[in-house]
Amino acid sequence: MELSIVLGTFNRLEFLKKSIATVRSELDTAGVASEIIVVDGGSDDGTIGWLGKQKDIISIIQHNRGRWRGKTIKRRSWGYFMNLGFKSAQGKYICMISDDCLLVPGSLKNGISLFEKRLSEGVRLCALAFYWRNWPVDKDYMVGLTIGKKMFVNHGLYLRSALEDVDFIDEESFHFYHADGDLVLRMWEKGYICEAAPNSFVEHYADANTQVRESNLVRQKDDWLFYLKRWNEFLETSGGYEGGWLNLAFEDELKTGDQFKWLYIRDTIKKYFFKFTIKARKAFTLSRD
């Protein structure tokens, strides 16, 4: 098998449907033997039922929140969650995207072609980072540089054998953040390189499910401190460079991000009324005092 799509999701069915639609369209265009693997974190918004009806999707359910048999379920890391998909994947390449992302047409085919070309040239390539942006906030697209000015993957393609060579994502050292950077740095350490895919683009919705994101941010500081400690050598040799972005101007004539338009309008209205309610409650409390 040539390609495995691995996508994680939790309580974002409306976004997941749109993401999967672009994945299916891209796979039709790419014309390679493929599979779609979705790892769900125990959604209760109808996602699991919907996934069960999708005959072209391999679904993995990992309940990661709540209580079971009178006990609180132990939270597992993002690395554990994604490795369920990575280790199950049978493709030569693994494409990792988020459930709140849309693939711009041509991105998968272009990425695979570039990967094949670079490998045929003798480049020890482990991954290709797709350019992405937060829609509708950003104008340009970007790829990330981490400690040591090394490129890493937010969304893009991995060579599965390279992932296996470093025993996949570190499941124990990071809760949620920086495990993606750590993964690529461990591959850099083994002599691989990660490059950008200049003709592959992803639209990422800027504010999907902020409650989940806020719960993950609680552990971000601990993850970052461990990350700095582990890769202190790369940090020192790059003059203390902790990370940044490479930007690329690109005009998507098909306006793929507009598929998020009505969700964005809905969420904007929700945020407005939430802020209005908070202000009204404060004003009412002050008037009573």
N, C-alpha and C positions, 0 to 999 in steps of 0.2 A: 504493500500500500504506500502511496506517495505522500499523502497529507492527512493529518488529524487536526481538526479544529477543537480546541479545548477552551471552554468558556465557563466561568463561575457565576452563580447568581444567588440572590436572596431577596425575596419580596419585591421584585421589580418586573412583574409580568408584562406590563404595558411596554416597557423598554426592551425586555427580552424578545418579545414577538418581533419588534422592528429589527433588532440586531440579527436574529436568526434569519429573517427575510433577506437581509443583505448577504449573509453568509451563503444561503442557498443560491442566490443569484450569482455570487462569485464562483461557487463551485461548478455551476452549470457552464460558466464561461471558461474556467480553468481547464476543464476537460481531463482531470486526473482522478485516479482512484482515491476515494476519500471517505472520511467518517466524521461525524459531529458528536462530540462528547460534552454534555452539560453536567456540571457538578452543582447541586443545589444544597444550600445550607439549612434546609428545613423550613422552607417558605410556608406561610399559611394564608397566602393571598390568591390561591388558585393555581399557582405555578406548577406544583407537583402533578395535579390532575391534568393540566394542559400538556405537560411534558409526556405523560403516559400515553397520550393520543398521537404523539408525533413519531411515526414509524421510521423516520430517518435519523432519529436522535437516540444515542445511548445515554441514558439518564442514571446518574449516581446521586443518591440522597444521603447527606451527612448532617443529621440534626445537631446543630452547634449552639443552640440556645434553649432556654426554658427548663422545664423539670420533667423527670421521667421516673416512675416507680418511687415517688416520694423524695427524690434527690435532685439537686440542681445538676444539669448536664455540664460536664467539664468542657470549657471552651478550648477548642483546638486552634492551631495557628493557621494563617493564610497558606503557609507552605504545605502543611498537612493536607489542607483542603485542595489545593491545586495539584499536589502530587498524586492524589487519587485519580485525576484525569491524565496527568503526564505519564504515569506508570502504566495506565491502561491503554494508552495510545499505541497504535501499531504503525503509524505513518513514519516515513523517513524524516519528514518535517512536521513540526507541531506549530500551529498558529494559535497564539494566545491573544484573546481580546476580552474586554469586559462586557457585561450584559447591558451597559448603557452606552454602547459604541455602535457606530455604523461604518461598514467598510465602503470606501469610495470605489465605484466601479473600476475594475482593472487592477486593483491593488494586489490581490492574491496571485493572479497570473504573472504580473510584473515581478513580484517578490520571489516567486519560485524560479522564474527564468534567470533573475540576477543571482540567486543562490547557486543554481546549477552552473552558471558561467564562472563564478568566482571559485567554486570547488574545482572545476575543470582546469582553471589556471594555476592550481596548486595552492591556493590560499586556504589556510586552516581556519575556515569560518565556522563559528558556532551559532551565530544569530544575526538576524537583520532586524533593525528597529524601524518600524513604520512611523512616518511623520504623523503627528496628531495635534489636535487643538481642542480647547474647550469651547463648544458651540453654545450660544452665539457670542461669547465674550471675546475670543481671540480672532485676530485677522489672519496672522501667519500660523503655520504649522511648526512643530518642534520635535526634536528628539533629545533625550537626556544624556548628560555627561555626569558621571559620578566621581568618587574619589580617584585621584590619579589621572583625571581627565579621560577616563575610560568610558566608552559608550555603553549604555545598557538598554534594556527593552521594557518599555511600558506596554506596548502592543506590537506584535510582530511575529516573526518566524524564528524558531529554534531548530537546530539539527538534533534529532532525538538522541543519536549516539553520543553527542557531546554532553547532553544532559545526564545521560547514564554514566558517562566518564567521571562526573563529579558527584554522583549519587543524588542527582536531582536537587530540589530546593531544600535548604536547611530548615527542618521542621521545628527544631527545638530552641534555637537562639533568638528568633524573632517572632513577635506576636502577629503583626500585620505589615508594618512598614519596613522598607529597606531590604527585605529578603530578595527582591528582584535585582537590586544592585549587587548584593552579595553573591547571588547566583552567577552573574556574568563575570564578576571579579574572580571568582574561583575558576572559571573557565579561562579567563585571561592568564591566570597563574599557571595553568597547564599548557600554555602555548597557543591557545585559540585566540581569535580576534572577533570582535563584534563591529559591524558596520551599519551605516544607514541605508535604507532603501529609498532612493530619491523619487521613485515613481509609485510609491505606495502610501496611501493616506487613510486616516481614521478620524471620524467626527465623534467626539466624546461629549455627552451631555453634561453641562457644568454642575448641576445641583440635584442629581438623582438621589433620593433617600438620604437626606442629611442626618437623620437620627442614627442610622447605622454608621455613617462616617464619623459622627461625634463620639460614638461608643468606641470606635477603633482608635481615635485620637488620644484616648486616655493613656495608652501604652506607647505612644509615638516617641516620647522622650527617652524611655528605656531602650527602645529599639535603636534609636539614633546613637546613643552613647555606646552601646555594644558594637555597633557598626564602625564607629570611629576607632574604637580600641582594636578591633580585629584587623582593620586595614590601615593601621597607623604607618606602616612602612610605605605604602603607596601615597599616603597623605604627606609624609615628609619629603619624598622624592619629587612631588609635584608642587612644592612650595606652599603646602597647606591648602591646596585646592579641594574644596568639599563638594563641589557640584555646580551644574549650571545647564543651560540649554543652547542648542543650535537651532536657529530659526530658518524657515524656508518659505518664501512667498509662493503661493499656488492658488489658482482660481479654479474651483470645481464648477464647471459649467453646468453640471447636472444638479447642483445645489442639493447634495445628499442630506446635509444637515437640516434642511427644511422639513424632513420627515418628523423632526422633533417639535415643529412649530406649535401645534396645538397643546402638546404636553407642557411646553414652556409657558404659553399663555395661561394655562390652568394653574401651573405652579406659581407664577407671578401673582395671580389673583389671590391664591391661598396665602402666600407670604404677606401680601398687603393686608388682608383681613386679620391675619394672626398678629401683626404689629399693631393694627388699629385696636384689636381686642385688648392687648396688653396695656396700651396707653389709656384706654377707657377704664380698665380696672384700676390702674394707678390713680387716675383722676377721681374716680369714685371713692377710693380709699382715702385720698387726701381731703375730699369734701366732707367725709364723715368725721375726720379728725378735727 
